[in-house]
């Protein structure tokens, strides 16, 4: 356990370029998938789906690094702000877009591939 926090921090910082790439693809998916989108700035600053996805991507990586509690706190905060509930243990691929996301629930066991768009009122879980 000695230097555990430092090791996790270094691993997380090394992940940031990949995070940026994933978020750029999510922004492009939102722009391509929403004919009402006026530009990237609008999506970045005003789309709750992108905000929830951004928090999810950070929380998911922390979850994969076995950071306790913080990923769940992050996901619950995003849920309270957006109405979109994404468990940090869910698997979500590239180019993901949530449009009008109120009531979207993506559970821990959900596995979502690349280039997926979700609308309001959807619950996703995987039942083995």
N, C-alpha and C positions, 0 to 999 in steps of 0.2 A: 504494500500500500504506500510505501514511501515514494514521494514524487508522483503519485497517481494523477493529481490534478494537473501538474505540469505536462505529463505525457499526453493526457487527454486534450489539453489545450493545443499542444503542438499538432496532434493528429487533426483536430478541428480546423486549425489555421491552414493546414495543407489541403483541406477539403474546399476552401473558399473559391478557388478558380473553377472547380467543377460545379459548385453551387451557382456561381454567376452564369455559367453556360446553361445550366438547367433552367434558371429563371428567365434567361433570354429566350429560350425555346418556349417557355410558358407564355411569355408576353407575345411572341409571334403567333402562338396558337390562339390567344385571345383576339388579337388583331385580325387574323385570318378568319376566325370563327364568328365574329360579331360584326355584322354590317353597320351597326350603329356606332362602332368605335371610330373616333375622329383621329386618333394617333396614339403613339406609344405613351406619351406623357399622361394622357387621360387614363389609360389602363393602369399605369404604375401608381398614380396618385388617387384614383377614385374607384377602382374595381375591388369590391370586397373579396371576390373569388381569388384574385391574385394575392391579396394580403393573406388570406387563409392558406393558400398554397405555399407562399414564402415562409410563413411560420412553420407549416408542416415540414418543409424540406430541411430547415434547420433542426427542428425537434426530432425528425426522423434520423438524421445523422447522429445526433446526441444519443438517441435511443439505441442505435446500432453500436455506439461506443460504450454502452452499458452505463450511461450516466443516469443515476436514480432521480426520480421525481421531477426534475426540471422539464423534461420533454412533455410530461402530462400537464404541468402547470401552463406551459406555453400553449398547448393545444386547447386547454379550457379557456384561456384568455382570448385566443383567436375565436373560439366558439361564441363567447359572450359578446364579442365585437361584431361578428359577421353573421351569426346564425348558421355557420358551417362548422360541422364537428368532424374533424379528421384525426383519428388516432395516430400517434407517432409511429406505431408498429406496422401500419398499413404499408403496402408496397405500391408505389405510383410511378409509372414510367415518364418518359419525356413528352413534351408538348401537351401538357394537361391544362384544361380550361374548365372552370366552373362559372356558368352564366346564371344570373338570378339565383344565387345559391342558398337562399333561406331554406332551412329544413334539410339540407344535404347532410347525411351521416355516412362516413366511411369508417368502418370498424377495423379493429386491429388485424383481423384475418383477411381483409379484402386485398386483392391483388389486381391492379389496374395496369393495363399495358400502355403502349405509346399511342399518341395522337387520339386521346379520348376527350370528349366534351360531355359535361354533366349539367343538368338543369335542376331547378328547385324541387324540393320534396322527394329526393331519391335517397334510399338507404342501401348501402352495399356491405355485404358480409360474405365470407366464404364458409360454407358448411361442408366439412369433410364427409 
